[in-house]
Amino acid sequence: MDVGRAADAALRLTEMVLVTSNVPPHRPQPLTSAYHRFAMVAIAVQEQPEWRAADLELRYAAPSYTSRTLGQFHDRGYEPTELFFVIGADAFVEIESWRDYPNILEAAHFAVVSRPGMPVARVPERLPHLTSRMVTVPADADGSAIPLIVLIDSATADVSSTAIRERLAAGGSIAGMVPRRVQQHIEQHGLYTSTRRGRRALDAQPESPAGRLHGQE
């Protein structure tokens, strides 16, 4: 949420669309079902009037590649220079490993926000061949003829989905790490405390041998 807020404040975006990934290509398949992950995103944006949750990637069983998702926005009539893909600096420095790189950089502006341990000041040294496309706020990206990499230096909390899962698995509290209503949803459904995906521990049933096989990305 902090990354989105930072980009929203810096760029004065007209709308923020949060897309829930179905099959992340760069990490193991999420333990929680797509239904619960989408529900948590929808709950989290309720108090942000210009933000909305989208299920674009949940409609496909294939890996959730950003290039395909941005292509769906293009199909809806958006030009690449009308779109800002908001991302933390720690993830963006791995852009060379993404599908359709470097062409993906032509699909939208990339709004890159500082993260603990990876301030945007370090992005040029990690990706020196892309420095010609990098600008800093308050650059007028709206007037650019080509998609840019917009570096946004803003403090964001040192909170990650991994840290949240680990805290819950250890029986700890996540108060303050996620919005209060998201915390309530997690606790109500026993998410991240059960070995079954998207199931409360008290609802878990014996699993058949076939059910133990989970596809990897």
C-alpha positions as CSV (number, residue, x, y, z in Angstrom):
1,M,0.0,0.0,0.0
2,D,2.8,2.4,0.8
3,V,4.3,2.0,-2.7
4,G,1.0,2.8,-4.3
5,R,0.4,5.8,-2.0
6,A,3.8,7.2,-2.8
7,A,3.3,6.9,-6.6
8,D,-0.3,8.3,-6.3
9,A,0.9,11.3,-4.4
10,A,3.9,12.0,-6.6
11,L,2.2,11.5,-10.0
12,R,-1.4,12.6,-9.0
13,L,-2.8,9.6,-10.8
14,T,-6.5,9.7,-11.9
15,E,-7.0,6.0,-11.0
16,M,-5.1,3.2,-9.3
17,V,-5.8,-0.4,-10.4
18,L,-4.5,-3.2,-8.2
19,V,-4.2,-6.4,-10.1
20,T,-4.1,-9.7,-8.1
21,S,-1.7,-12.1,-9.6
22,N,-2.9,-15.7,-10.2
23,V,0.2,-17.6,-11.0
24,P,3.3,-15.5,-10.1
25,P,6.1,-16.4,-12.5
26,H,9.0,-15.3,-10.2
27,R,8.1,-17.1,-7.0
28,P,6.3,-20.2,-5.6
29,Q,2.6,-20.5,-6.0
30,P,0.8,-18.5,-3.2
31,L,-0.4,-20.6,-0.3
32,T,-3.7,-18.7,-0.2
33,S,-6.4,-19.1,-2.9
34,A,-6.9,-16.5,-5.6
35,Y,-10.3,-15.8,-4.1
36,H,-8.9,-14.8,-0.7
37,R,-6.1,-12.8,-2.2
38,F,-8.5,-10.8,-4.4
39,A,-10.8,-10.3,-1.4
40,M,-8.0,-8.9,0.6
41,V,-7.0,-6.4,-2.2
42,A,-10.7,-5.4,-2.5
43,I,-10.9,-4.8,1.2
44,A,-7.7,-2.9,1.3
45,V,-8.8,-0.3,-1.3
46,Q,-12.2,0.4,0.2
47,E,-11.0,3.6,1.8
48,Q,-9.1,4.8,-1.3
49,P,-11.9,6.3,-3.5
50,E,-9.7,6.3,-6.7
51,W,-8.3,2.8,-6.2
52,R,-10.0,-0.4,-7.4
53,A,-9.2,-4.1,-7.4
54,A,-9.1,-5.9,-10.7
55,D,-9.3,-9.6,-11.5
56,L,-7.6,-9.4,-15.0
57,E,-5.0,-12.0,-14.2
58,L,-7.3,-14.3,-12.3
59,R,-9.1,-15.2,-15.5
60,Y,-6.1,-17.1,-16.8
61,A,-4.6,-20.3,-15.4
62,A,-1.3,-19.5,-17.1
63,P,1.5,-17.5,-15.4
64,S,0.6,-13.9,-14.7
65,Y,3.0,-12.0,-16.9
66,T,2.9,-8.2,-16.7
67,S,3.4,-7.9,-20.4
68,R,0.1,-9.7,-21.1
69,T,-1.7,-7.7,-18.4
70,L,-0.5,-4.4,-19.9
71,G,-1.6,-5.7,-23.3
72,Q,-5.1,-6.0,-21.9
73,F,-5.1,-2.3,-21.0
74,H,-3.8,-1.5,-24.5
75,D,-6.7,-3.5,-25.9
76,R,-9.1,-1.3,-24.0
77,G,-7.8,1.8,-25.7
78,Y,-5.0,3.0,-23.4
79,E,-1.8,4.2,-24.9
80,P,1.5,3.1,-23.3
81,T,2.2,6.7,-22.2
82,E,-1.1,6.9,-20.4
83,L,-0.2,4.0,-18.1
84,F,2.0,3.9,-15.0
85,F,3.1,0.5,-13.8
86,V,3.8,1.0,-10.1
87,I,6.6,-1.1,-8.6
88,G,9.1,-1.2,-5.7
89,A,12.7,-0.5,-6.5
90,D,13.7,-3.9,-5.1
91,A,11.5,-5.7,-7.7
92,F,12.3,-3.3,-10.6
93,V,16.1,-4.0,-10.4
94,E,15.2,-7.6,-11.5
95,I,13.4,-6.3,-14.7
96,E,15.9,-8.0,-17.0
97,S,14.6,-11.4,-15.9
98,W,11.0,-10.5,-16.8
99,R,9.2,-12.0,-19.8
100,D,9.3,-9.8,-22.9
101,Y,12.2,-7.6,-21.6
102,P,13.2,-5.1,-22.9
103,N,10.0,-4.7,-25.0
104,I,8.0,-4.5,-21.8
105,L,9.5,-1.1,-21.1
106,E,7.6,0.2,-24.2
107,A,4.3,-0.9,-22.7
108,A,3.9,1.7,-20.0
109,H,5.8,4.2,-17.8
110,F,7.4,2.4,-14.9
111,A,6.9,4.3,-11.6
112,V,9.7,2.9,-9.3
113,V,9.4,3.7,-5.6
114,S,12.1,3.4,-3.0
115,R,12.0,0.4,-0.7
116,P,13.9,-0.4,2.5
117,G,17.4,-1.6,1.4
118,M,16.9,-0.4,-2.2
119,P,16.4,3.4,-2.6
120,V,15.8,4.6,-6.1
121,A,19.2,6.3,-6.0
122,R,20.7,2.9,-6.4
123,V,18.6,1.9,-9.4
124,P,20.8,3.7,-12.0
125,E,23.9,1.8,-10.8
126,R,22.1,-1.5,-10.9
127,L,20.7,-0.8,-14.4
128,P,23.2,1.6,-16.0
129,H,22.0,0.9,-19.6
130,L,18.6,2.2,-18.7
131,T,19.6,5.5,-17.2
132,S,18.7,7.5,-20.4
133,R,15.0,6.6,-19.7
134,M,15.1,7.5,-16.0
135,V,13.6,10.7,-14.7
136,T,12.8,11.9,-11.2
137,V,9.7,13.5,-9.8
138,P,8.4,16.1,-10.5
139,A,9.2,15.3,-14.2
140,D,6.3,15.7,-16.5
141,A,5.9,12.1,-17.7
142,D,2.5,13.0,-19.2
143,G,4.2,15.0,-21.9
144,S,6.7,12.3,-22.9
145,A,6.5,10.7,-26.4
146,I,8.0,7.5,-25.0
147,P,7.4,5.5,-21.8
148,L,9.8,6.5,-19.0
149,I,11.2,5.1,-15.8
150,V,10.1,7.5,-13.1
151,L,12.1,7.3,-9.9
152,I,10.2,8.2,-6.8
153,D,12.2,8.6,-3.6
154,S,9.6,8.1,-0.8
155,A,9.8,6.3,2.6
156,T,7.9,3.1,2.6
157,A,7.4,0.7,5.5
158,D,9.6,-2.4,5.8
159,V,6.6,-4.8,5.4
160,S,6.4,-7.6,2.9
161,S,4.0,-10.4,2.2
162,T,6.7,-12.8,3.3
163,A,7.1,-11.1,6.6
164,I,3.4,-11.1,7.2
165,R,3.1,-14.9,6.4
166,E,6.1,-15.7,8.7
167,R,4.6,-13.6,11.5
168,L,1.3,-15.4,11.3
169,A,2.9,-18.9,10.9
170,A,4.8,-18.2,14.2
171,G,1.6,-17.2,15.9
172,G,2.4,-13.5,16.1
173,S,0.3,-10.4,15.6
174,I,0.2,-8.5,12.3
175,A,-1.5,-5.5,13.8
176,G,-0.3,-2.4,11.9
177,M,1.3,-4.4,9.1
178,V,-1.9,-4.6,7.1
179,P,-5.2,-2.6,7.1
180,R,-7.4,-3.5,10.1
181,R,-10.2,-5.0,7.9
182,V,-7.6,-7.1,6.0
183,Q,-6.3,-8.4,9.3
184,Q,-9.9,-9.3,10.3
185,H,-10.3,-11.3,7.0
186,I,-7.1,-13.1,7.5
187,E,-8.0,-14.0,11.1
188,Q,-11.6,-15.0,10.3
189,H,-10.5,-17.4,7.6
190,G,-7.3,-18.7,9.4
191,L,-5.1,-17.7,6.4
192,Y,-1.4,-18.5,6.5
193,T,-1.8,-20.7,9.6
194,S,-3.0,-23.8,7.8
195,T,-1.1,-26.2,5.5
196,R,-4.1,-26.1,3.1
197,R,-4.4,-23.2,0.7
198,G,-7.2,-20.8,1.4
199,R,-8.6,-23.0,4.2
200,R,-9.0,-22.5,7.9
201,A,-7.1,-25.0,10.0
202,L,-10.4,-26.1,11.7
203,D,-11.9,-26.8,8.2
204,A,-9.0,-28.9,6.9
205,Q,-9.9,-32.4,5.7
206,P,-7.6,-35.3,5.2
207,E,-5.9,-34.8,1.8
208,S,-5.8,-37.5,-0.8
209,P,-2.4,-38.4,-2.4
210,A,-3.4,-36.7,-5.7
211,G,-4.3,-33.6,-3.8
212,R,-0.7,-33.2,-2.5
213,L,0.6,-32.4,-5.9
214,H,0.8,-28.6,-6.5
215,G,2.0,-27.1,-9.8
216,Q,4.9,-24.8,-9.7
217,E,5.3,-21.6,-11.8
